[in-house]
Amino acid sequence: MLLRLMAVLIFVGLLCGPSGCAGMANPYIGEETLIVLHYYISQDPKGFDPVRSSDTLSSTLIGQIYEPLYQYAYLERPYKIEPCLAESMPEISPDKLTYTFKIKKGVYFQDDPCFSQNGGRGRELTADDFVYSFKRLADVKNSPEGYWIFQGYIVGMDEFHEASLSETPTDYSKTIEGLKALDRYTLQIKLTKPYPRLLWVLTMPYTAAVPREAVEYYKEEFLNHPVGTGPFRLARWDHWHKIVLEKNPTYRDDFYPTKGEDSDLERGLLADAGKKLPLADRVVLTVIKQEQPAWLYFLSGYLDISGIPKDSWNTAMSSLTQLSPQMEEKKVRLWRGRDFGVYYVAFNMNDPLIGMKHPDVCKREIIEKRKLADEAEKLGKSEEAQRLRFEADSLEKELPFLEEKNLKRKKIRQAMSLAYNRLERIKIFANGRAEPAQGPIPPEFNGYDPNFRNPYSEFNLEKARQLLAEAGYPDGVGSDGKRLELNFETTGASTTTQQNADFFRQEMKKLGITININQNTWTEFQEKLRTNRAQIYGLGWIADYPDPENFLQLFYGPNKSPNPNNANYENPEYDRLYEEMAVLSDFDPEESRRKHEICRQMEKIVTEDCPWIFGLTYWSYTLVQSWHKNFKPHAFAYNTYKYHSVDPALRRKLSIEWNKPTMFLAYVILAIVLTIAGLFFYKLKKQSE
């Protein structure tokens, strides 16, 4: 027994010796001569294909490797667009229907084996690369998640999109009338109608230039082998562990901005003005699923930037605006600002228990299914024709009862929204850093109405129970005696995600509704959304560009999954208003006035139909280590790592100071070991006597 105890204590003592008491491996070993950014991500990304960059994680990673025509000026406010791969701002025709873009010369894709004709050396970017990349975004076979940005706007592109639905390989040689390379460095886009947001969407990763050689070389593995023109390239991807980006040695001439806000000079954000980008040699993104371990890494100096986990709020902050003494002693910097996002719980409107199908939509689907059945019959596909006719007949039988069913299902959704305790969530999960969302547009955002109040955003259990009873589920029990049972899909496995899901289950339990929680990885969850297999889920939408349309398009019928309308909501009156609003500009006073009138009408329609439980809107808090340089939050830009830098010597010095071995424990254990050893040898001596 004594020998076993000694062995254990000696082992623990070795762990707590000079090299082990800090408890964490130093990530900076071997980086002494490099500038390396150390960040963390909580999920493994689904891949690096720009046409599937619908989430913030994908967009952020893709934005470092691939580049679009335009980008946001990093430091300037109000937010401003500037050329990225475009040579200048576009030439726009008087009728605002033709845009002509000049492409920068001398820009090369990164070196890669896919360029076999060049011996692996990257080739020059041309206008044809944008034609090809935009076609990829329209090709259904690529499972694109961003076609909504072009749908209905570019002449001939919807026809290309429809043609890609066929089983035969998509023909990329097919000409799209509104998308042409006029010469090697000139791209032209012709629109079906004015598109005031075109330049905003041309900053998005969806529109980045992709070389055809890479897609054809890597085939299904293309999403794991990004080949871009950007400042970084993928050096290593250890799934669920680490992603390493390294400086692209063939990156074009790109320089740190020389203009910003007046306060940027004082903050040191212009110290690197005019320097060639990227400033960092490498970016290391460690996958840390839980917030608390990531927070401990930040406190140890092993991460450059961090948010604030809810359970560590008091460690980080003394108030909503003041850092704690511990953070101030470490000279950590705080960036606090509005998060232009809305966080919500969505209902799948295709679901027979809680969904909605407008009678006009139902009539249209009956006609469409019968037409498709006739076409299938002509092609000899009798089984498919029979299935489509059966579906059309079922919809026709349901049509007379649809309005009554829709009303009852809507009352279920409204009841659940009233049972969603936003104020309690702000206290428990947000440390006071949030406020109840009233509708789809977040506070202080373009188009927000501070006077609007959503009648279903209050917490009112009595009213919720009344609505649920009117829906045919008094105390959550239907006329068949069965309790209403629904499925909630998680977006990952973090502690906060699990706690939020369980809190939702408890909220609905008070209504008598049973919630089953289905665990998913982020990739699994995204696939369920894309294939229409999620009944209820919690998610957030962060603005892509500074226009209220970006939030209102989330409920536009033609944008249904796999596009951003993942709730599959469709209301013909809402769609009509959206189509009128979408062509109006904020820069024309009369158009702007009408646009905001329409926004108010759409807001009322969607909050009454309740395809979402409009949850919370947040204030964003970011903590930045003293050695990290040039961080400035940006609401819309993703390609910001190229501006970031660190002082490696200061980071090394402080991380060593913050992780000094705790020798006291080692001495105590050594004393215990020596005492036990003495007792052991004393016992042996006595036995020998």
C-alpha positions as CSV (number, residue, x, y, z in Angstrom):
1,M,0.0,0.0,0.0
2,L,2.8,2.4,0.9
3,L,4.6,1.7,-2.4
4,R,1.4,2.4,-4.4
5,L,0.8,5.7,-2.5
6,M,4.5,6.7,-3.0
7,A,4.2,6.0,-6.8
8,V,1.1,8.1,-7.1
9,L,2.6,11.0,-5.2
10,I,5.8,10.9,-7.1
11,F,3.9,11.0,-10.4
12,V,1.8,14.0,-9.2
13,G,5.0,15.7,-8.0
14,L,6.5,15.3,-11.5
15,L,3.4,16.9,-13.0
16,C,3.6,19.8,-10.6
17,G,7.3,20.3,-11.0
18,P,8.8,23.4,-12.7
19,S,7.6,22.4,-16.2
20,G,4.2,21.2,-15.3
21,C,2.5,23.3,-12.6
22,A,1.1,25.8,-15.1
23,G,-1.2,23.0,-16.4
24,M,-1.1,24.1,-20.0
25,A,1.3,23.5,-22.9
26,N,3.0,26.7,-24.1
27,P,1.7,27.2,-27.7
28,Y,4.5,29.8,-28.5
29,I,7.4,27.3,-28.6
30,G,9.1,27.5,-32.0
31,E,7.5,30.8,-32.9
32,E,10.2,33.1,-31.6
33,T,11.0,34.6,-35.0
34,L,7.4,34.8,-36.3
35,I,4.3,36.9,-35.9
36,V,1.6,34.4,-35.1
37,L,-2.0,35.1,-34.2
38,H,-3.6,32.7,-31.8
39,Y,-7.4,32.6,-31.8
40,Y,-9.9,29.9,-31.0
41,I,-13.1,28.5,-32.6
42,S,-15.7,26.4,-30.9
43,Q,-16.6,24.2,-33.9
44,D,-14.9,22.5,-36.7
45,P,-15.9,24.3,-40.0
46,K,-18.0,22.5,-42.6
47,G,-15.5,23.3,-45.3
48,F,-13.9,26.1,-47.4
49,D,-16.2,26.4,-50.4
50,P,-17.4,30.0,-50.8
51,V,-20.8,29.0,-52.2
52,R,-21.5,27.4,-48.8
53,S,-20.3,30.2,-46.5
54,S,-23.7,30.8,-44.9
55,D,-22.4,30.9,-41.3
56,T,-20.1,33.2,-39.5
57,L,-17.4,30.6,-38.9
58,S,-17.2,29.6,-42.6
59,S,-17.3,33.2,-43.8
60,T,-14.5,34.2,-41.5
61,L,-12.2,31.3,-42.5
62,I,-13.0,31.6,-46.2
63,G,-12.5,35.4,-46.0
64,Q,-8.8,34.9,-45.2
65,I,-8.1,32.7,-48.3
66,Y,-10.5,33.9,-51.0
67,E,-11.3,37.4,-52.1
68,P,-14.3,39.1,-53.8
69,L,-14.5,42.2,-56.0
70,Y,-15.0,44.6,-53.1
71,Q,-14.3,44.8,-49.4
72,Y,-15.1,47.2,-46.5
73,A,-12.6,49.9,-45.5
74,Y,-11.3,48.4,-42.3
75,L,-11.0,51.5,-40.1
76,E,-13.4,54.0,-41.6
77,R,-16.9,54.7,-40.2
78,P,-19.6,55.0,-41.4
79,Y,-19.0,51.8,-43.2
80,K,-17.6,52.2,-46.6
81,I,-16.9,49.9,-49.6
82,E,-13.6,50.0,-51.4
83,P,-12.0,47.8,-54.2
84,C,-10.6,44.5,-53.4
85,L,-10.0,42.5,-56.6
86,A,-11.7,45.2,-58.6
87,E,-9.4,47.9,-59.8
88,S,-11.9,50.7,-59.0
89,M,-15.6,51.3,-58.3
90,P,-17.8,50.1,-61.1
91,E,-19.1,52.1,-64.1
92,I,-22.9,52.2,-63.7
93,S,-25.3,52.9,-66.6
94,P,-27.9,55.8,-66.2
95,D,-30.8,53.3,-65.8
96,K,-28.8,51.5,-63.1
97,L,-29.1,48.1,-64.9
98,T,-25.6,47.6,-66.2
99,Y,-22.5,47.5,-64.1
100,T,-19.0,47.3,-65.6
101,F,-16.1,46.2,-63.4
102,K,-12.3,46.4,-64.1
103,I,-10.3,43.6,-62.6
104,K,-6.9,44.2,-61.0
105,K,-4.0,43.0,-63.2
106,G,-1.2,40.9,-61.8
107,V,-3.2,39.1,-59.1
108,Y,-2.4,35.4,-58.9
109,F,-4.1,32.4,-57.3
110,Q,-1.9,30.7,-54.7
111,D,0.5,28.0,-55.9
112,D,-1.2,24.6,-55.9
113,P,-0.9,21.2,-57.7
114,C,-4.2,21.9,-59.5
115,F,-2.3,24.3,-61.8
116,S,-0.5,21.4,-63.5
117,Q,0.0,23.4,-66.8
118,N,2.0,25.9,-64.8
119,G,4.0,23.3,-62.9
120,G,2.0,24.0,-59.8
121,R,2.5,27.8,-59.9
122,G,-0.7,29.8,-59.5
123,R,-2.1,31.5,-62.6
124,E,-3.3,35.1,-63.0
125,L,-6.9,36.0,-62.0
126,T,-9.2,37.1,-64.9
127,A,-12.8,38.3,-65.4
128,D,-13.7,34.7,-66.5
129,D,-13.0,33.5,-63.0
130,F,-15.9,35.7,-61.7
131,V,-18.2,34.4,-64.4
132,Y,-17.4,30.8,-63.4
133,S,-17.6,31.5,-59.7
134,F,-21.0,33.2,-60.0
135,K,-22.3,30.3,-62.1
136,R,-21.1,27.9,-59.3
137,L,-23.3,29.9,-56.9
138,A,-26.3,29.4,-59.2
139,D,-25.6,25.7,-59.7
140,V,-27.9,23.6,-57.5
141,K,-25.5,20.6,-57.7
142,N,-23.0,22.6,-55.5
143,S,-25.6,22.8,-52.7
144,P,-25.1,26.6,-52.7
145,E,-26.4,28.6,-49.7
146,G,-26.1,32.1,-51.1
147,Y,-27.9,32.1,-54.4
148,W,-30.5,34.4,-52.9
149,I,-28.1,37.3,-53.4
150,F,-28.5,37.0,-57.2
151,Q,-31.9,35.4,-57.5
152,G,-34.2,37.4,-59.7
153,Y,-31.6,40.1,-60.4
154,I,-29.1,39.0,-63.1
155,V,-30.5,38.6,-66.6
156,G,-30.5,34.9,-67.5
157,M,-29.1,33.6,-64.2
158,D,-32.4,32.2,-62.9
159,E,-32.7,30.1,-66.2
160,F,-29.2,28.7,-65.6
161,H,-30.2,27.9,-62.0
162,E,-33.3,26.1,-63.2
163,A,-31.3,24.2,-65.8
164,S,-28.9,23.0,-63.1
165,L,-31.8,21.1,-61.4
166,S,-31.6,18.4,-64.1
167,E,-29.7,15.1,-63.5
168,T,-27.2,15.8,-66.3
169,P,-24.0,17.6,-65.4
170,T,-24.4,21.4,-65.4
171,D,-23.2,23.0,-68.6
172,Y,-20.8,25.8,-67.6
173,S,-20.3,26.8,-71.2
174,K,-23.9,28.0,-71.4
175,T,-23.9,31.8,-71.7
176,I,-25.8,33.9,-69.1
177,E,-26.8,37.1,-70.9
178,G,-26.4,39.3,-67.9
179,L,-22.9,37.9,-66.9
180,K,-20.1,38.4,-69.3
181,A,-16.3,38.8,-69.4
182,L,-15.9,41.5,-72.0
183,D,-12.2,41.0,-72.1
184,R,-9.5,39.5,-69.8
185,Y,-9.9,42.1,-67.2
186,T,-13.4,43.5,-67.7
187,L,-16.6,42.0,-66.1
188,Q,-20.1,43.1,-67.0
189,I,-23.3,42.4,-65.0
190,K,-26.7,43.3,-66.5
191,L,-29.7,43.4,-64.1
192,T,-33.4,42.7,-64.6
193,K,-34.2,45.6,-62.2
194,P,-32.3,48.1,-60.1
195,Y,-30.4,46.4,-57.3
196,P,-29.4,49.0,-54.7
197,R,-27.5,46.4,-52.6
198,L,-25.4,44.9,-55.4
199,L,-22.1,46.4,-54.2
200,W,-22.8,45.3,-50.6
201,V,-23.3,41.7,-51.7
202,L,-20.2,41.8,-53.9
203,T,-18.2,42.0,-50.6
204,M,-19.6,38.7,-49.4
205,P,-17.5,35.4,-49.5
206,Y,-20.2,33.9,-51.7
207,T,-18.9,36.0,-54.5
208,A,-15.2,35.3,-54.1
209,A,-13.2,34.2,-57.1
210,V,-12.6,30.5,-57.4
211,P,-10.3,28.8,-60.0
212,R,-12.0,26.2,-62.1
213,E,-8.8,24.1,-62.1
214,A,-9.1,23.6,-58.3
215,V,-12.8,22.5,-58.5
216,E,-12.1,20.0,-61.3
217,Y,-8.9,18.7,-59.7
218,Y,-10.1,18.1,-56.2
219,K,-13.8,17.3,-57.1
220,E,-15.7,16.3,-54.0
221,E,-12.7,17.2,-51.8
222,F,-12.6,20.8,-53.1
223,L,-14.2,22.1,-49.9
224,N,-11.2,20.8,-48.0
225,H,-8.6,22.2,-50.4
226,P,-9.2,26.0,-50.8
227,V,-7.2,27.7,-53.5
228,G,-7.7,31.5,-53.4
229,T,-6.0,34.8,-54.1
230,G,-6.1,36.0,-50.5
231,P,-3.5,36.9,-47.9
232,F,-3.4,33.4,-46.3
233,R,-3.5,29.8,-47.4
234,L,-4.5,26.7,-45.5
235,A,-1.4,25.0,-44.2
236,R,-3.0,22.4,-41.8
237,W,-6.4,21.2,-40.8
238,D,-6.5,18.7,-37.9
239,H,-10.3,18.2,-37.7
240,W,-11.7,19.2,-34.3
241,H,-8.3,20.2,-33.1
242,K,-6.5,22.9,-35.0
243,I,-6.5,25.0,-38.2
244,V,-3.3,26.7,-39.3
245,L,-3.3,29.4,-42.0
246,E,0.1,30.7,-43.3
247,K,1.0,33.8,-45.2
248,N,0.5,33.4,-49.0
249,P,3.9,34.1,-50.5
250,T,2.4,35.2,-53.8
251,Y,-0.1,37.6,-52.4
252,R,-0.7,40.8,-54.3
253,D,0.4,44.3,-53.2
254,D,-2.0,45.2,-50.5
255,F,-1.3,47.8,-47.8
256,Y,-2.6,48.7,-44.3
257,P,-5.0,51.6,-44.4
258,T,-3.8,55.2,-43.8
259,K,-7.2,56.6,-43.0
260,G,-9.6,55.9,-40.1
261,E,-11.6,57.6,-37.4
262,D,-10.1,60.4,-35.3
263,S,-9.8,58.1,-32.3
264,D,-7.8,55.4,-34.3
265,L,-4.6,57.3,-34.1
266,E,-4.8,57.5,-30.3
267,R,-5.6,53.8,-30.1
268,G,-2.5,53.0,-32.1
269,L,-4.5,51.6,-35.0
270,L,-2.6,53.7,-37.6
271,A,0.9,52.7,-36.4
272,D,1.2,50.2,-39.2
273,A,-0.2,52.6,-41.9
274,G,1.1,51.8,-45.3
275,K,2.8,48.5,-44.4
276,K,2.4,45.5,-46.8
277,L,-0.2,43.0,-45.8
278,P,-0.7,40.6,-44.2
279,L,1.3,41.6,-41.1
280,A,1.2,38.1,-39.6
281,D,3.1,35.1,-40.8
282,R,0.6,32.6,-39.5
283,V,-2.8,32.3,-37.9
284,V,-3.5,29.4,-35.5
285,L,-7.1,28.6,-34.7
286,T,-7.5,26.1,-31.9
287,V,-10.8,24.2,-31.6
288,I,-12.0,24.6,-28.0
289,K,-15.6,23.4,-27.7
290,Q,-16.4,24.8,-24.3
291,E,-16.2,28.4,-23.3
292,Q,-14.5,27.9,-19.9
293,P,-11.3,26.2,-21.1
294,A,-11.0,28.9,-23.8
295,W,-11.4,31.5,-21.1
296,L,-8.6,29.9,-19.0
297,Y,-6.4,29.9,-22.1
298,F,-7.0,33.6,-22.5
299,L,-6.2,34.3,-18.8
300,S,-3.0,32.3,-19.2
301,G,-2.0,34.4,-22.2
302,Y,-2.3,31.6,-24.7
303,L,-5.1,33.3,-26.8
304,D,-5.0,36.8,-28.2
305,I,-8.7,37.6,-28.2
306,S,-11.7,36.4,-26.2
307,G,-15.3,37.0,-25.6
308,I,-16.7,36.8,-22.0
309,P,-18.4,33.6,-20.9
310,K,-21.5,34.2,-18.8
311,D,-20.0,32.2,-15.9
312,S,-16.8,34.4,-15.9
313,W,-18.5,37.8,-16.2
314,N,-17.5,38.9,-12.6
315,T,-13.9,37.9,-13.3
316,A,-13.8,40.1,-16.4
317,M,-16.1,43.1,-15.6
318,S,-16.9,45.3,-12.7
319,S,-20.0,46.7,-14.5
320,L,-21.5,46.7,-17.9
321,T,-18.9,49.2,-19.1
322,Q,-15.9,48.8,-16.8
323,L,-13.3,46.1,-16.7
324,S,-12.4,44.3,-13.5
325,P,-9.2,45.2,-11.6
326,Q,-7.7,41.8,-12.7
327,M,-8.2,42.7,-16.4
328,E,-7.0,46.2,-15.9
329,E,-3.8,44.9,-14.2
330,K,-3.2,42.6,-17.2
331,K,-3.8,45.7,-19.5
332,V,-6.5,43.9,-21.4
333,R,-8.5,46.2,-23.7
334,L,-12.3,46.1,-24.0
335,W,-14.2,46.7,-27.2
336,R,-18.0,47.1,-26.5
337,G,-20.6,47.8,-29.2
338,R,-23.9,46.8,-30.7
339,D,-24.1,43.4,-32.1
340,F,-26.2,43.8,-35.3
341,G,-27.8,40.5,-34.9
342,V,-31.1,38.9,-33.9
343,Y,-31.1,35.6,-31.9
344,Y,-34.3,33.5,-32.2
345,V,-36.0,30.1,-32.1
346,A,-37.4,29.1,-35.5
347,F,-40.3,26.9,-36.4
348,N,-40.3,24.8,-39.6
349,M,-43.3,26.1,-41.5
350,N,-43.5,22.9,-43.5
351,D,-44.1,20.9,-40.3
352,P,-47.7,19.5,-40.0
353,L,-47.9,20.2,-36.2
354,I,-46.7,23.8,-36.0
355,G,-46.2,25.0,-39.6
356,M,-48.2,27.2,-42.0
357,K,-49.3,26.8,-45.6
358,H,-51.0,29.8,-47.1
359,P,-54.1,28.8,-49.2
360,D,-52.7,30.7,-52.3
361,V,-49.4,28.8,-51.9
362,C,-51.3,25.5,-51.6
363,K,-53.2,26.2,-54.8
364,R,-50.0,27.0,-56.6
365,E,-48.3,23.8,-55.4
366,I,-51.3,21.7,-56.6
367,I,-50.9,23.2,-60.1
368,E,-47.1,22.7,-60.1
369,K,-47.3,19.1,-58.9
370,R,-49.9,18.2,-61.5
371,K,-47.8,19.8,-64.2
372,L,-44.7,17.9,-63.1
373,A,-46.7,14.7,-63.0
374,D,-47.7,15.1,-66.6
375,E,-44.1,15.8,-67.6
376,A,-42.9,12.7,-65.7
377,E,-45.6,10.6,-67.4
378,K,-44.3,11.7,-70.8
379,L,-40.8,10.7,-69.8
380,G,-42.0,7.2,-68.8
381,K,-41.6,7.9,-65.1
382,S,-44.9,6.5,-64.0
383,E,-44.1,5.9,-60.3
384,E,-42.9,9.5,-60.0
385,A,-46.0,10.8,-61.8
386,Q,-48.2,8.7,-59.5
387,R,-46.5,10.1,-56.4
388,L,-46.9,13.7,-57.6
389,R,-50.6,13.3,-58.4
390,F,-51.1,11.7,-54.9
391,E,-49.4,14.7,-53.3
392,A,-51.5,17.1,-55.4
393,D,-54.8,15.3,-54.5
394,S,-53.8,15.3,-50.8
395,L,-53.2,19.1,-50.9
396,E,-56.6,19.6,-52.6
397,K,-58.4,17.6,-49.9
398,E,-56.6,19.7,-47.2
399,L,-57.4,23.1,-48.9
400,P,-60.9,23.7,-47.4
401,F,-59.6,23.2,-43.9
402,L,-56.3,25.0,-44.3
403,E,-57.3,28.4,-42.8
404,E,-58.6,26.8,-39.7
405,K,-55.5,24.6,-39.3
406,N,-53.2,27.6,-39.9
407,L,-55.0,29.6,-37.2
408,K,-54.6,26.9,-34.6
409,R,-50.9,26.3,-35.5
410,K,-50.2,30.0,-35.3
411,K,-51.7,30.1,-31.8
412,I,-49.3,27.3,-30.8
413,R,-46.3,29.4,-32.0
414,Q,-47.6,32.6,-30.4
415,A,-48.2,30.7,-27.1
416,M,-44.6,29.4,-27.2
417,S,-43.3,32.9,-27.8
418,L,-45.3,34.2,-24.8
419,A,-43.8,31.5,-22.6
420,Y,-40.2,32.3,-23.7
421,N,-38.9,34.3,-20.8
422,R,-36.6,36.8,-22.3
423,L,-35.9,38.9,-19.2
424,E,-34.9,35.8,-17.2
425,R,-32.6,34.7,-20.1
426,I,-30.9,38.1,-20.1
427,K,-30.2,37.7,-16.4
428,I,-29.1,34.0,-16.5
429,F,-27.3,33.7,-19.9
430,A,-26.3,37.3,-20.9
431,N,-25.3,39.0,-17.6
432,G,-27.5,41.9,-18.6
433,R,-25.7,42.3,-22.0
434,A,-28.9,41.9,-24.1
435,E,-32.5,43.1,-24.5
436,P,-35.7,41.5,-25.9
437,A,-35.9,41.4,-29.7
438,Q,-39.2,43.0,-30.9
439,G,-38.9,41.9,-34.5
440,P,-36.4,41.0,-37.3
441,I,-34.4,44.3,-37.3
442,P,-32.0,44.9,-34.4
443,P,-31.8,48.1,-32.4
444,E,-29.8,51.0,-33.9
445,F,-29.7,49.3,-37.3
446,N,-30.9,51.0,-40.5
447,G,-34.7,50.6,-40.6
448,Y,-35.2,49.9,-36.9
449,D,-38.3,51.3,-35.3
450,P,-37.7,52.0,-31.6
451,N,-41.5,52.4,-31.0
452,F,-42.6,49.0,-32.3
453,R,-43.6,46.4,-29.7
454,N,-44.2,42.8,-30.6
455,P,-47.4,41.6,-28.8
456,Y,-45.8,38.1,-28.4
457,S,-42.4,39.2,-27.0
458,E,-43.7,39.7,-23.5
459,F,-43.6,36.9,-20.9
460,N,-47.2,36.1,-20.2
461,L,-48.0,32.5,-19.2
462,E,-51.7,33.1,-18.7
463,K,-52.2,34.4,-22.2
464,A,-49.9,31.6,-23.5
465,R,-52.1,28.9,-21.9
466,Q,-55.2,30.6,-23.3
467,L,-53.8,30.6,-26.8
468,L,-52.7,27.0,-26.5
469,A,-56.2,25.9,-25.3
470,E,-57.7,27.8,-28.3
471,A,-55.3,25.8,-30.6
472,G,-56.8,22.6,-29.2
473,Y,-54.2,21.8,-26.6
474,P,-55.5,22.7,-23.2
475,D,-52.5,22.3,-20.8
476,G,-50.6,20.9,-23.8
477,V,-52.9,17.9,-24.3
478,G,-54.7,17.4,-27.7
479,S,-58.2,16.0,-28.3
480,D,-56.7,12.5,-28.7
481,G,-55.4,12.6,-25.1
482,K,-51.8,12.9,-26.2
483,R,-49.4,15.6,-25.0
484,L,-48.0,17.9,-27.7
485,E,-44.4,16.7,-28.3
486,L,-41.9,18.7,-30.3
487,N,-38.2,18.2,-31.3
488,F,-35.5,20.9,-30.7
489,E,-32.3,20.6,-32.6
490,T,-29.1,21.9,-31.0
491,T,-26.3,23.6,-33.0
492,G,-23.4,22.1,-31.1
493,A,-22.2,20.5,-27.9
494,S,-21.0,23.6,-25.9
495,T,-22.2,23.9,-22.3
496,T,-24.0,27.2,-23.1
497,T,-25.8,25.5,-26.0
498,Q,-27.0,22.7,-23.8
499,Q,-28.1,25.0,-21.1
500,N,-30.1,27.2,-23.5
501,A,-31.8,24.1,-24.9
502,D,-32.6,22.7,-21.5
503,F,-34.0,26.2,-20.4
504,F,-36.2,26.1,-23.5
505,R,-37.5,22.7,-22.5
506,Q,-38.3,23.9,-19.0
507,E,-40.1,27.0,-20.4
508,M,-42.3,24.9,-22.6
509,K,-42.9,22.4,-19.9
510,K,-44.8,25.1,-18.0
511,L,-47.3,25.1,-20.9
512,G,-47.5,21.3,-20.9
513,I,-45.5,20.9,-24.1
514,T,-42.8,18.2,-24.1
515,I,-39.6,19.2,-25.9
516,N,-37.2,16.5,-27.0
517,I,-33.6,17.7,-27.5
518,N,-31.6,16.3,-30.4
519,Q,-27.8,16.8,-30.1
520,N,-25.9,17.7,-33.3
521,T,-22.5,18.9,-34.4
522,W,-22.6,22.2,-36.3
523,T,-22.2,20.3,-39.6
524,E,-25.0,17.9,-38.8
525,F,-27.3,20.8,-37.8
526,Q,-26.5,22.6,-41.1
527,E,-27.4,19.5,-43.1
528,K,-30.7,19.2,-41.3
529,L,-31.5,22.8,-42.1
530,R,-30.5,22.3,-45.7
531,T,-32.7,19.1,-46.1
532,N,-35.7,20.5,-44.2
533,R,-35.4,18.0,-41.3
534,A,-35.3,20.5,-38.3
535,Q,-38.6,21.1,-36.6
536,I,-37.5,23.7,-34.0
537,Y,-34.1,25.2,-33.5
538,G,-32.3,28.2,-32.0
539,L,-30.0,30.3,-34.2
540,G,-29.0,33.9,-34.8
541,W,-28.6,36.1,-37.9
542,I,-25.8,38.7,-38.0
543,A,-26.1,41.4,-40.6
544,D,-24.2,40.9,-43.9
545,Y,-24.6,44.5,-45.0
546,P,-26.2,47.7,-43.6
547,D,-29.6,47.4,-45.1
548,P,-32.8,46.2,-43.4
549,E,-33.5,44.0,-46.4
550,N,-30.8,41.7,-45.1
551,F,-33.0,40.7,-42.2
552,L,-36.4,40.9,-44.0
553,Q,-35.2,38.6,-46.8
554,L,-35.0,35.8,-44.1
555,F,-38.8,35.5,-44.5
556,Y,-39.1,35.9,-48.3
557,G,-40.8,32.8,-49.8
558,P,-38.4,32.2,-52.7
559,N,-35.5,32.3,-50.2
560,K,-36.7,29.1,-48.5
561,S,-34.1,26.4,-47.4
562,P,-31.4,25.8,-48.5
563,N,-31.4,29.6,-48.8
564,P,-31.5,31.8,-45.7
565,N,-35.3,31.4,-45.0
566,N,-34.6,28.2,-43.1
567,A,-38.0,28.5,-41.4
568,N,-39.6,28.0,-44.9
569,Y,-42.1,30.8,-44.2
570,E,-44.2,31.9,-47.1
571,N,-46.9,34.6,-47.1
572,P,-47.8,36.1,-50.5
573,E,-48.6,39.5,-49.0
574,Y,-45.3,39.6,-47.3
575,D,-43.5,38.5,-50.5
576,R,-45.3,41.2,-52.5
577,L,-44.2,43.9,-50.1
578,Y,-40.6,42.5,-50.0
579,E,-40.4,42.7,-53.8
580,E,-41.5,46.3,-53.8
581,M,-39.1,47.2,-50.9
582,A,-36.1,45.4,-52.4
583,V,-35.6,47.8,-55.3
584,L,-35.9,51.0,-53.3
585,S,-32.7,52.9,-52.4
586,D,-31.8,54.6,-49.1
587,F,-30.0,57.3,-51.1
588,D,-33.2,58.7,-52.7
589,P,-35.3,60.5,-50.0
590,E,-38.7,59.6,-51.4
591,E,-37.6,55.9,-52.0
592,S,-36.2,55.8,-48.5
593,R,-39.4,57.1,-47.0
594,R,-41.5,54.5,-48.9
595,K,-39.0,51.7,-48.1
596,H,-39.3,52.3,-44.3
597,E,-43.1,52.4,-44.5
598,I,-43.0,49.0,-46.1
599,C,-40.6,47.7,-43.5
600,R,-43.2,48.6,-40.8
601,Q,-45.9,46.6,-42.6
602,M,-43.6,43.6,-43.1
603,E,-42.6,43.7,-39.5
604,K,-46.3,43.5,-38.3
605,I,-47.1,40.6,-40.7
606,V,-44.1,38.5,-39.7
607,T,-44.5,39.1,-35.9
608,E,-48.2,38.2,-36.1
609,D,-47.5,35.0,-38.1
610,C,-44.7,34.1,-35.7
611,P,-42.4,31.8,-37.7
612,W,-39.8,32.8,-35.1
613,I,-39.7,33.4,-31.5
614,F,-37.9,36.7,-31.6
615,G,-35.5,36.2,-28.7
616,L,-32.7,38.6,-27.9
617,T,-30.4,41.2,-29.3
618,Y,-27.0,41.6,-27.7
619,W,-24.2,44.0,-26.9
620,S,-20.9,42.6,-28.1
621,Y,-17.9,42.4,-25.7
622,T,-14.4,41.6,-27.0
623,L,-11.3,41.4,-24.8
624,V,-8.0,41.9,-26.5
625,Q,-4.5,41.2,-25.0
626,S,-2.1,44.1,-24.6
627,W,0.3,42.6,-27.1
628,H,-2.3,42.2,-29.9
629,K,-2.3,45.1,-32.4
630,N,-4.8,46.6,-34.8
631,F,-8.0,44.9,-33.6
632,K,-11.1,46.9,-34.4
633,P,-14.5,45.3,-34.5
634,H,-16.3,45.5,-37.9
635,A,-20.0,44.6,-38.2
636,F,-19.7,43.3,-41.8
637,A,-16.2,42.5,-42.8
638,Y,-14.7,39.0,-42.6
639,N,-11.3,39.4,-44.2
640,T,-9.7,41.2,-41.2
641,Y,-6.9,38.9,-40.1
642,K,-4.6,40.5,-42.6
643,Y,-4.6,43.7,-40.6
644,H,-3.8,42.0,-37.3
645,S,-0.4,41.7,-35.6
646,V,1.2,41.0,-32.3
647,D,4.3,41.9,-30.3
648,P,5.7,38.4,-29.8
649,A,8.4,39.5,-27.3
650,L,5.8,41.1,-25.0
651,R,3.5,38.1,-25.4
652,R,6.3,35.7,-24.5
653,K,7.3,37.8,-21.5
654,L,3.8,38.2,-20.0
655,S,2.7,34.6,-20.7
656,I,5.8,33.4,-18.8
657,E,5.0,35.7,-15.9
658,W,1.4,34.6,-15.8
659,N,2.3,30.9,-15.8
660,K,5.1,30.7,-13.2
661,P,5.3,27.2,-11.7
662,T,3.7,26.9,-8.3
663,M,6.5,25.3,-6.3
664,F,4.8,25.3,-3.0
665,L,2.6,22.3,-3.9
666,A,5.7,20.4,-5.2
667,Y,7.5,21.0,-1.9
668,V,4.6,19.8,0.1
669,I,4.3,16.6,-2.0
670,L,8.1,16.1,-1.8
671,A,7.9,16.3,2.0
672,I,5.0,13.8,2.2
673,V,7.0,11.4,-0.1
674,L,10.1,11.7,2.0
675,T,8.0,11.1,5.2
676,I,6.4,8.0,3.7
677,A,9.7,6.8,2.5
678,G,11.2,7.2,6.0
679,L,8.3,5.2,7.5
680,F,8.7,2.5,4.8
681,F,12.4,2.0,5.5
682,Y,11.8,2.2,9.3
683,K,9.2,-0.6,8.9
684,L,11.7,-2.7,6.9
685,K,14.3,-2.2,9.5
686,K,12.0,-3.3,12.3
687,Q,11.0,-6.4,10.3
688,S,14.7,-7.3,9.8
689,E,15.2,-7.1,13.6
